[in-house]
Each structure stands twice: as C-alpha cells, then as structure tokens.
Amino acid sequence: MGGYIGPAWHGSITAPTPGLAVCIAGWFLLLLPLVIGIVYALTSSKA
C-alpha cells in the first residue's frame, strides 16, 4: 500500500506515499458517507 506514488506539493513526484497516509486516507474515505449521514440525520430532525 505504501508504494503508491501520488500527487505531491513539491512539483515533481519522486517519493512514494507513506503507508500510514494511505491507510488514514482510506479509512477517511470509507467512513465519510457514514459521518455525513449522521450529521444530516441530526440536523434534519431538529427542523
């Protein structure tokens, strides 16, 4: 997983992404719809 060479803010891509960053980004994207759904349910029930 840590071998992915993705966008970098330094211009050229020369180093692989750290495995921890890939793992955190994956969990963030996986749980994002759940968090949005919970926030939407909590805010819409008060209206």
N, C-alpha and C positions, 0 to 999 in steps of 0.2 A: 504493500500500500504506500509506502514512503518513497517509491521510485517515481511517482508522478511528477513530471516537470511542468508546472503550470505558470500562470501569469505572475510576473514579479514587478515590483515598483521600481526596480533599478534599471529598467530598459531591456537589456538582453537577459535571456533565461539561461543561466549557467549552472544552477544547483537544483537538486531535487527538493521537493517539498518535504518537510519533516513529517514523519508518520503520525505524530501526535496532532499536528494541524489538520491532517486529512481525517483523522478519527473524530476530532471535535467538530469539524465542518459536516461530516456525515451525520453525526447524531443531531446536530442543529437542524439540518435539512429534514431529517426523519421526523423530528418532534415538532417542527414548525406548524404544520397543519393542526395538530392537536392543541397547541397553545393558542393559535388563532381561534379555533372553535370554542375553547373555554372562555376566552376573553369576549368573544361575540355573544356567547350564551349569557354571561354575567352582565354584560352591558345592555343587552336587549330585554332582559327580564325586568329591569328597573323602569323601563319606559312605559 
